Amino acid sequence: MKKMLAAAALLFAMTACCCSQKNLPLEGTTWKLTRMDSIPASAITAEEDAFTLQFNAADMLVAGRTNCNRFFGPYELKEKSLSFGDLGMTRMACPDLQYEDLFVRMLDRVNGFEIKGSDLKLLDGKQVLAEFKGTQAAAE
């Protein structure tokens, strides 16, 4: 009986920890791509800061990096609606530039987002375009 009570208490504690996890904020968090159908995992994980996004609420600017170049530009945020304006970008030549092109074209399609804990999904309607993990809070 004691083992059963202990197991139940452990299960309750694990469930409480799991379900009480706070969502990271979209703005002020560094988001690292974890999955996008057209980009292989090996390209995503090749460099720590490859395929990242950072949203700056003060300026309403997004900045980030593809697998090659850095980019920046405006974004618009209204509740769960998100869209990107024209992005400026450095223009270095690198191997696997096709992944950069796919990533940037995906950003053009974004019209919404969803955050659960430290996971961010960029959406086109209900279709998940890309998934990210919050890796660090930006300096406040």
C-alpha positions in Angstrom: 0.0 0.0 0.0 2.9 2.4 0.9 4.5 1.7 -2.5 1.2 2.4 -4.3 0.8 5.7 -2.4 4.4 6.7 -3.1 4.0 5.9 -6.8 0.8 7.9 -7.0 2.5 10.9 -5.2 5.4 10.7 -7.6 3.1 10.5 -10.7 1.1 13.6 -9.3 4.3 15.5 -8.8 5.6 14.7 -12.2 2.3 15.7 -13.8 2.2 19.0 -11.8 5.7 19.9 -13.0 4.9 19.0 -16.6 1.7 20.9 -16.8 2.7 24.0 -14.9 5.6 24.9 -17.2 5.3 28.5 -18.3 5.4 29.5 -21.9 8.5 31.4 -23.0 7.7 34.8 -24.5 8.0 35.2 -28.2 9.9 38.5 -27.7 13.1 38.4 -25.7 13.8 34.7 -26.4 16.3 33.2 -28.8 14.5 30.6 -31.0 16.6 27.8 -32.6 15.0 25.8 -35.4 14.5 22.2 -34.5 12.4 20.9 -37.4 11.4 22.0 -40.9 10.3 19.4 -43.4 12.5 20.7 -46.3 15.7 21.2 -44.3 17.6 18.1 -43.0 18.4 17.8 -39.3 22.2 17.7 -40.1 21.9 21.3 -41.6 19.9 22.5 -38.7 22.3 21.3 -36.1 25.5 22.0 -38.0 26.1 25.3 -36.1 24.6 26.5 -32.8 23.4 29.8 -34.1 22.2 28.6 -37.5 18.5 29.0 -38.2 17.7 31.3 -35.3 15.3 34.1 -34.6 15.2 36.9 -32.0 12.2 39.2 -31.7 12.8 42.7 -30.3 9.6 44.2 -28.9 11.0 47.7 -28.4 11.8 48.1 -32.2 9.4 45.5 -33.6 12.4 44.0 -35.4 13.4 40.4 -35.9 17.0 39.4 -36.4 18.4 36.0 -37.0 20.7 33.8 -39.0 20.1 31.2 -41.7 22.8 28.5 -42.2 24.9 31.2 -43.9 23.7 34.8 -43.7 22.3 37.1 -41.1 19.0 38.8 -41.6 16.8 41.5 -39.9 13.6 43.3 -40.5 10.2 44.3 -39.2 7.5 42.0 -37.9 3.9 42.6 -36.9 2.4 40.9 -33.9 -1.3 40.9 -33.0 -2.4 38.2 -30.4 -1.6 34.9 -32.2 -1.1 36.6 -35.6 2.5 37.1 -36.8 3.9 38.3 -40.1 7.3 39.5 -41.3 8.0 42.5 -43.4 10.8 42.9 -46.0 14.0 41.4 -44.6 17.4 42.8 -45.1 20.2 40.2 -45.4 23.9 39.8 -45.7 25.0 38.1 -49.0 27.8 35.7 -48.3 28.2 32.7 -50.6 28.1 29.4 -48.7 27.5 25.8 -49.3 23.9 24.6 -49.1 22.4 28.0 -49.9 19.2 26.2 -50.9 18.4 25.7 -47.2 18.7 29.5 -46.7 16.3 30.1 -49.5 13.8 27.6 -48.1 14.0 29.1 -44.7 13.4 32.7 -45.9 10.6 31.6 -48.2 9.0 29.9 -45.1 9.2 33.2 -43.1 7.3 34.9 -46.0 4.4 32.4 -45.5 4.1 32.8 -41.7 0.8 34.3 -40.5 0.6 32.9 -37.0 2.4 31.2 -34.2 1.9 28.9 -31.2 4.1 28.6 -28.1 3.9 25.7 -25.6 6.5 25.9 -22.9 9.8 26.4 -24.7 8.5 25.2 -28.1 7.5 27.7 -30.9 5.6 26.7 -34.0 5.4 29.1 -36.9 2.1 28.6 -38.8 0.5 29.2 -42.1 -3.2 28.9 -41.0 -3.2 25.6 -39.2 -0.2 24.2 -41.1 3.0 24.0 -39.1 5.8 25.5 -41.2 8.7 25.2 -38.7 9.4 24.3 -35.1 11.8 26.1 -32.8 13.1 25.7 -29.3 13.7 28.6 -26.9 17.4 28.4 -26.1 18.0 31.5 -23.9 16.3 34.6 -22.6 17.7 37.8 -24.1 19.1 40.4 -21.7 16.3 42.4 -20.2 
